[in-house]
Amino acid sequence: MNAQTSPEDFLQHLSQNNIGEGYFITQNGQLKASHTSLQALANNIRKWPDFQQHEGVFFGTDQRNNCLFTACVYSTVRGQSAGGVRFNSYPTLGDLFRDGLRLSKGMADKNAIARLWWGGGKGIIYRKNIHDLSAEERKDMYQNYGKFVSRLNGVYVTAEDMNTKPEDMADIFTTTRHTTCIPVEFGGSSNPSIYTAKGVFSGIKAAAEFKYGKDQPLKGKTALLHGAGNVGYHVMEQLIEAGAKVLVFDINEKTLQRIRENFSNDQAEIIQDEKAFFSTKAHLLSPNAIGAILNDDSINNLQVEMVVGGANNQLLIAEKHARQLQDKGIIYLPDFFVNRLGIINCANEQYGYVKADIDREVELVYTDSLDLLEKAKSKNQSPFIIANQIAEERLQQPHPIWGHRGPKLVKEMIGNGFGK
């Protein structure tokens, strides 16, 4: 088994070997598999660039719904690993696990930048076809994912993410206490997208003021919006309110129809060709859909002065492509620096919800972003490099009460029979 193995073949291997759940955990610098038949795959994963001494990758199967459950844990130094669960399909096992590895590292950076006492994790529910589930099957699948999360003994706390809806979080909550983004009627904060978008716009406002000055810096400007889903649509609303014209690329026809119905062509114009979209001259690019869209090709074609958006892991090769943006004179605010309001909004649900606290955090994204841009300018470095240094420093700070407790939770979990 290797990176090119299909998830379906992996599921078949697990079924043939009566493996219902398992793990790959870092011990003494090595990546140890729960089962001997999976050790070759563990050795393979350890060589991937996206594997950065992650504490663990955990998986389970849902045979009834033909699903693979995963939870990638990058770090638990600052506390339980936390990050949303996305429901998606992948062509290869490498694509699936690498996405989880990249996203869990990004969540660790985000939570550290946000000053949260949480580590970084990410969940993925894989299914070959994500669109043919009945309502009953979907409910069953998410409840089963909650049971899987409960089996992890608190080392990972899940939340809402791509293709996972508020009602799915309610189903997860019926089978695990290790979740956030639960419905308001259960004492949670529900969908965090609006606050994620407010944080992203705070970063955009900071970058625009840094570039153009304080007096209505977005008025009359043109913004490219890549993705107008839950987060992107709210970013678009704020850009238009600030006086910018938005050029939108999105593949969802329902989303495009919503834009046509609610905005004039002078406010929001749709570009249907993605290649043409990235080469369109504008002041700002705001990526709010998939990751890894900032790569050699797209950066070479960019004709913008700023890149600020909510999509996770926007840079295909982080430091390389951050430098390329810097070399082109494009201001780049890292996604994990500005899209943190989503996780902040639901981080402390167990302590109750105070909206005024979250509103202050929106303002803090703005002031933190201005400070980051000033530091980057003074050092002639990419803001990504400075932000990454800040995150790495904070990631070394153990939880003030529990310390680095994650490995103890994993040891207890395995001792109780997980992965056997």
C-alpha positions as CSV (number, residue, x, y, z in Angstrom):
1,M,0.0,0.0,0.0
2,N,1.3,3.5,-0.9
3,A,0.1,7.0,-1.8
4,Q,-1.4,5.8,-5.1
5,T,-3.6,3.2,-3.4
6,S,-7.3,4.1,-3.7
7,P,-9.3,4.6,-0.5
8,E,-11.6,1.8,-1.7
9,D,-8.7,-0.6,-1.9
10,F,-7.6,0.5,1.6
11,L,-11.1,-0.1,2.9
12,Q,-11.1,-3.6,1.3
13,H,-7.8,-4.4,2.9
14,L,-9.1,-3.4,6.3
15,S,-12.2,-5.5,5.8
16,Q,-10.3,-8.5,4.6
17,N,-8.0,-8.3,7.7
18,N,-10.9,-7.6,10.1
19,I,-9.5,-4.2,11.0
20,G,-12.2,-1.8,12.2
21,E,-10.0,0.9,13.5
22,G,-6.3,1.7,13.8
23,Y,-3.6,4.4,14.0
24,F,-0.2,5.6,13.0
25,I,1.5,7.3,16.0
26,T,4.9,8.9,16.4
27,Q,7.1,7.1,18.9
28,N,10.8,7.8,19.3
29,G,11.0,9.5,16.0
30,Q,9.3,6.7,14.1
31,L,5.8,6.3,12.9
32,K,4.3,3.1,14.3
33,A,1.2,1.4,12.8
34,S,-1.4,-0.3,14.9
35,H,-1.2,-3.4,12.7
36,T,1.8,-5.1,11.1
37,S,0.1,-5.2,7.7
38,L,0.0,-1.3,7.8
39,Q,3.6,-0.7,8.8
40,A,4.8,-0.3,5.2
41,L,2.2,2.4,4.7
42,A,3.3,4.1,7.9
43,N,6.9,4.1,6.6
44,N,5.7,5.6,3.4
45,I,3.7,8.4,5.2
46,R,6.7,9.3,7.3
47,K,8.5,10.3,4.1
48,W,5.8,12.7,2.8
49,P,6.7,16.4,3.0
50,D,3.3,17.1,4.6
51,F,4.1,14.7,7.5
52,Q,5.9,16.9,10.1
53,Q,6.2,14.6,13.1
54,H,2.4,14.6,13.6
55,E,1.5,13.0,16.9
56,G,-0.9,10.7,15.2
57,V,-3.3,9.7,12.5
58,F,-6.3,7.7,13.6
59,F,-8.9,5.9,11.4
60,G,-12.0,3.8,11.7
61,T,-14.5,2.2,9.3
62,D,-18.2,2.5,8.8
63,Q,-19.0,-0.5,6.7
64,R,-22.7,0.2,6.8
65,N,-22.3,3.4,4.9
66,N,-19.0,2.5,3.0
67,C,-17.0,5.2,4.8
68,L,-13.6,5.7,6.2
69,F,-13.3,8.0,9.2
70,T,-10.0,9.8,10.0
71,A,-8.6,12.2,12.6
72,C,-5.2,13.7,12.0
73,V,-3.5,15.1,15.1
74,Y,-0.5,17.5,14.6
75,S,0.1,18.7,18.1
76,T,-1.5,18.6,21.6
77,V,1.1,20.7,23.4
78,R,-1.3,23.6,23.9
79,G,-4.2,21.3,24.5
80,Q,-6.6,18.9,22.8
81,S,-6.2,18.9,19.0
82,A,-9.2,20.8,17.5
83,G,-10.4,21.2,14.0
84,G,-13.5,20.6,11.8
85,V,-14.5,17.4,10.0
86,R,-14.9,17.6,6.3
87,F,-16.9,15.1,4.2
88,N,-15.2,14.5,0.9
89,S,-14.1,12.0,-1.7
90,Y,-10.4,11.5,-2.8
91,P,-8.9,9.6,-5.8
92,T,-6.0,8.2,-3.7
93,L,-5.1,7.4,-0.1
94,G,-2.2,9.9,-0.5
95,D,-4.6,12.7,-1.4
96,L,-6.8,11.8,1.6
97,F,-4.1,11.6,4.3
98,R,-2.1,14.5,2.9
99,D,-5.1,16.7,3.1
100,G,-5.6,15.7,6.7
101,L,-1.9,16.2,7.5
102,R,-1.8,19.7,5.9
103,L,-5.1,20.8,7.5
104,S,-4.2,19.6,11.0
105,K,-0.9,21.5,10.9
106,G,-2.8,24.6,9.6
107,M,-5.2,24.2,12.5
108,A,-2.4,24.1,15.0
109,D,-1.0,27.3,13.6
110,K,-4.4,28.9,13.6
111,N,-5.2,28.0,17.2
112,A,-1.8,29.2,18.3
113,I,-2.2,32.5,16.5
114,A,-5.7,32.8,18.0
115,R,-4.2,32.4,21.5
116,L,-6.4,29.4,22.2
117,W,-5.3,26.6,24.5
118,W,-5.9,24.0,21.8
119,G,-3.7,22.0,19.6
120,G,-4.2,21.2,15.9
121,G,-6.3,18.5,14.4
122,K,-8.5,17.7,11.4
123,G,-11.2,15.1,10.7
124,I,-12.1,13.7,7.3
125,I,-15.0,11.4,6.4
126,Y,-14.2,9.7,3.1
127,R,-16.9,8.2,0.9
128,K,-16.6,7.5,-2.8
129,N,-19.9,9.2,-3.6
130,I,-20.8,12.0,-1.1
131,H,-24.1,12.9,-2.9
132,D,-26.2,9.7,-2.9
133,L,-26.8,9.3,0.8
134,S,-30.4,9.4,2.1
135,A,-31.2,11.6,5.0
136,E,-31.3,8.5,7.3
137,E,-28.0,7.2,6.0
138,R,-26.3,10.6,6.5
139,K,-27.6,10.9,10.0
140,D,-26.3,7.4,10.7
141,M,-22.9,8.2,9.2
142,Y,-22.4,11.3,11.3
143,Q,-23.6,9.6,14.5
144,N,-21.1,6.8,13.8
145,Y,-18.4,9.5,13.3
146,G,-19.3,10.8,16.7
147,K,-18.8,7.3,18.2
148,F,-15.4,7.2,16.5
149,V,-14.5,10.6,18.0
150,S,-15.5,9.3,21.4
151,R,-13.2,6.3,21.0
152,L,-10.3,8.8,20.7
153,N,-10.6,9.6,24.4
154,G,-10.6,13.4,23.9
155,V,-7.3,13.7,22.0
156,Y,-9.4,15.3,19.1
157,V,-12.3,17.7,19.3
158,T,-14.3,18.0,16.1
159,A,-16.3,20.8,14.5
160,E,-18.0,21.9,11.3
161,D,-16.1,22.0,8.0
162,M,-16.6,21.5,4.3
163,N,-19.7,19.6,3.3
164,T,-20.7,19.2,7.0
165,K,-23.8,21.1,8.0
166,P,-25.2,22.3,11.3
167,E,-27.7,19.4,11.4
168,D,-24.8,17.0,11.0
169,M,-23.1,18.5,14.0
170,A,-26.3,17.9,16.0
171,D,-26.1,14.3,15.0
172,I,-22.4,14.1,16.0
173,F,-23.3,15.6,19.3
174,T,-25.7,12.8,20.1
175,T,-22.8,10.3,20.3
176,T,-19.8,12.4,21.5
177,R,-19.1,15.2,23.9
178,H,-15.9,16.0,22.1
179,T,-17.3,18.5,19.6
180,T,-18.1,22.2,19.1
181,C,-20.3,24.1,16.6
182,I,-23.3,22.4,18.1
183,P,-26.7,24.0,17.7
184,V,-27.6,27.1,19.7
185,E,-30.5,25.2,21.4
186,F,-28.0,22.8,22.8
187,G,-25.8,25.6,24.2
188,G,-23.5,25.9,21.2
189,S,-22.7,28.5,18.6
190,S,-23.7,26.6,15.5
191,N,-22.4,27.6,12.0
192,P,-19.2,29.7,12.4
193,S,-19.1,30.9,8.8
194,I,-20.3,34.5,9.5
195,Y,-17.6,35.1,12.0
196,T,-15.0,33.5,9.9
197,A,-15.9,35.9,7.1
198,K,-15.8,38.9,9.5
199,G,-12.3,37.9,10.5
200,V,-11.2,37.6,6.9
201,F,-12.7,41.0,6.0
202,S,-10.8,42.5,9.0
203,G,-7.6,41.2,7.4
204,I,-8.6,42.6,4.0
205,K,-9.4,46.0,5.6
206,A,-6.0,46.0,7.3
207,A,-4.1,45.1,4.1
208,A,-6.0,47.7,2.2
209,E,-5.3,50.4,4.7
210,F,-1.6,49.3,4.8
211,K,-1.5,49.6,1.0
212,Y,-3.8,52.6,0.3
213,G,-4.2,54.5,3.5
214,K,-7.1,54.8,6.0
215,D,-9.6,56.9,4.0
216,Q,-12.1,54.3,2.5
217,P,-9.3,52.1,1.2
218,L,-11.7,49.6,-0.6
219,K,-13.9,52.2,-2.2
220,G,-13.7,51.9,-6.0
221,K,-11.4,48.9,-5.8
222,T,-11.8,45.6,-7.6
223,A,-11.7,42.3,-5.8
224,L,-11.4,38.7,-7.2
225,L,-13.4,36.3,-5.0
226,H,-12.5,32.6,-5.5
227,G,-15.4,30.7,-3.9
228,A,-18.7,32.3,-2.7
229,G,-19.9,29.6,-0.3
230,N,-20.6,29.9,3.4
231,V,-17.6,32.1,4.1
232,G,-17.0,33.6,0.7
233,Y,-20.5,34.9,0.3
234,H,-20.3,36.9,3.5
235,V,-16.9,38.2,2.6
236,M,-18.4,39.4,-0.7
237,E,-21.2,41.2,1.1
238,Q,-18.7,43.1,3.2
239,L,-16.5,44.0,0.2
240,I,-19.5,45.4,-1.7
241,E,-20.7,47.3,1.4
242,A,-17.2,48.9,1.6
243,G,-17.5,50.1,-2.0
244,A,-15.6,47.4,-3.9
245,K,-16.7,45.6,-7.1
246,V,-16.4,41.9,-6.8
247,L,-15.5,39.5,-9.6
248,V,-16.6,36.0,-8.6
249,F,-15.5,32.5,-9.6
250,D,-17.6,29.6,-8.2
251,I,-18.6,26.2,-9.6
252,N,-21.9,25.9,-7.8
253,E,-24.8,27.1,-10.0
254,K,-27.1,27.6,-7.0
255,T,-24.5,30.0,-5.5
256,L,-24.1,31.9,-8.8
257,Q,-27.9,32.2,-9.1
258,R,-28.1,33.6,-5.5
259,I,-25.5,36.2,-6.5
260,R,-27.4,37.2,-9.7
261,E,-30.6,37.6,-7.6
262,N,-29.1,39.7,-4.8
263,F,-26.5,41.9,-6.5
264,S,-26.4,44.1,-9.6
265,N,-23.7,43.5,-12.2
266,D,-22.0,46.7,-11.1
267,Q,-21.6,45.1,-7.6
268,A,-20.8,41.5,-8.4
269,E,-19.8,40.0,-11.8
270,I,-19.4,36.3,-12.5
271,I,-16.3,35.0,-14.3
272,Q,-16.9,31.4,-15.5
273,D,-13.3,30.6,-16.7
274,E,-11.0,29.9,-13.8
275,K,-7.8,30.5,-15.8
276,A,-9.1,33.8,-17.0
277,F,-10.2,34.6,-13.4
278,F,-6.7,34.3,-12.0
279,S,-5.2,36.4,-14.7
280,T,-7.7,39.2,-14.4
281,K,-6.2,42.6,-13.2
282,A,-7.6,43.6,-9.8
283,H,-6.5,45.1,-6.5
284,L,-7.3,42.0,-4.3
285,L,-7.6,38.3,-4.6
286,S,-9.6,36.6,-1.8
287,P,-9.5,32.8,-1.9
288,N,-12.4,31.3,0.0
289,A,-12.8,27.8,-1.5
290,I,-10.3,25.0,-1.9
291,G,-6.6,25.0,-0.7
292,A,-3.3,24.9,-2.7
293,I,-4.6,27.3,-5.3
294,L,-1.5,29.6,-5.0
295,N,1.0,27.7,-7.0
296,D,3.6,28.4,-9.7
297,D,1.0,28.8,-12.5
298,S,-1.6,30.9,-10.6
299,I,1.0,33.2,-9.0
300,N,2.7,33.8,-12.3
301,N,-0.6,34.9,-13.8
302,L,-1.8,37.0,-10.8
303,Q,-2.2,40.8,-11.5
304,V,-3.3,41.8,-8.0
305,E,-1.7,43.8,-5.1
306,M,-3.1,41.8,-2.2
307,V,-4.1,38.2,-1.4
308,V,-6.3,37.7,1.7
309,G,-8.9,35.0,2.1
310,G,-10.5,32.3,4.2
311,A,-9.6,29.1,2.4
312,N,-7.3,26.8,4.4
313,N,-3.7,26.0,3.1
314,Q,-3.8,28.4,0.2
315,L,-0.1,28.0,-0.6
316,L,0.7,24.7,-2.5
317,I,4.3,24.8,-1.2
318,A,4.2,27.1,1.8
319,E,7.5,29.0,2.0
320,K,8.3,28.7,-1.7
321,H,5.0,30.3,-2.8
322,A,5.0,32.8,0.0
323,R,8.4,34.0,-1.3
324,Q,7.0,34.1,-4.9
325,L,4.2,36.4,-3.8
326,Q,6.7,38.6,-1.9
327,D,9.0,38.8,-4.9
328,K,6.0,40.0,-7.0
329,G,5.3,42.7,-4.5
330,I,2.0,41.1,-3.6
331,I,0.9,41.6,0.1
332,Y,-0.1,38.2,1.5
333,L,-1.9,37.7,4.8
334,P,-1.8,33.9,5.7
335,D,-5.1,32.1,5.9
336,F,-4.4,30.8,9.4
337,F,-3.9,34.4,10.6
338,V,-7.1,35.9,9.3
339,N,-9.6,33.0,9.2
340,R,-9.3,32.1,12.9
341,L,-12.7,33.7,14.0
342,G,-14.5,30.5,13.1
343,I,-12.6,28.4,15.6
344,I,-12.6,31.2,18.1
345,N,-16.4,31.5,17.8
346,C,-16.9,27.9,19.0
347,A,-13.7,27.3,21.0
348,N,-15.1,27.9,24.5
349,E,-18.7,26.7,24.1
350,Q,-18.2,24.6,27.2
351,Y,-17.8,27.8,29.2
352,G,-20.8,29.5,27.7
353,Y,-21.1,32.0,24.9
354,V,-20.5,35.8,25.1
355,K,-21.0,37.5,21.8
356,A,-19.1,40.7,23.0
357,D,-15.9,38.5,23.4
358,I,-16.1,37.4,19.8
359,D,-16.7,40.9,18.5
360,R,-13.5,42.0,20.2
361,E,-11.7,39.2,18.5
362,V,-12.8,40.5,15.1
363,E,-11.1,43.8,15.9
364,L,-8.0,41.9,17.1
365,V,-7.6,40.3,13.7
366,Y,-7.5,43.8,12.2
367,T,-4.9,45.2,14.7
368,D,-2.8,41.9,14.6
369,S,-2.8,42.1,10.8
370,L,-1.6,45.7,10.7
371,D,1.1,44.8,13.2
372,L,2.2,41.7,11.2
373,L,2.4,43.8,8.0
374,E,4.6,46.4,9.7
375,K,6.9,43.7,11.1
376,A,7.2,42.0,7.7
377,K,8.0,45.4,6.0
378,S,10.6,46.3,8.6
379,K,12.3,42.9,8.1
380,N,11.7,42.7,4.3
381,Q,10.1,39.3,4.7
382,S,6.9,37.7,3.7
383,P,4.1,38.1,6.4
384,F,3.8,34.3,6.1
385,I,7.3,33.8,7.5
386,I,6.7,36.1,10.4
387,A,3.3,34.6,11.2
388,N,4.7,31.1,11.0
389,Q,7.4,32.1,13.5
390,I,4.8,33.5,15.9
391,A,2.8,30.3,15.6
392,E,5.8,28.0,16.1
393,E,6.8,29.9,19.3
394,R,3.3,29.6,20.7
395,L,3.1,25.9,19.8
396,Q,5.9,25.2,22.2
397,Q,3.9,26.6,25.1
398,P,2.2,23.7,27.0
399,H,-1.3,24.0,28.3
400,P,-1.1,26.0,31.6
401,I,-3.2,23.4,33.5
402,W,-2.9,20.1,31.7
403,G,0.5,20.4,30.1
404,H,1.3,18.2,27.0
405,R,-1.4,15.7,27.8
406,G,-2.2,14.3,24.4
407,P,0.3,11.4,24.5
408,K,-1.2,10.3,27.8
409,L,-4.7,10.3,26.3
410,V,-3.5,8.2,23.4
411,K,-1.7,5.7,25.7
412,E,-4.9,5.3,27.7
413,M,-6.9,4.9,24.5
414,I,-4.7,2.2,23.2
415,G,-4.6,0.5,26.5
416,N,-8.4,0.4,26.5
417,G,-8.3,-1.5,23.2
418,F,-8.4,1.1,20.4
419,G,-6.9,-0.4,17.2
420,K,-6.9,-4.0,18.3
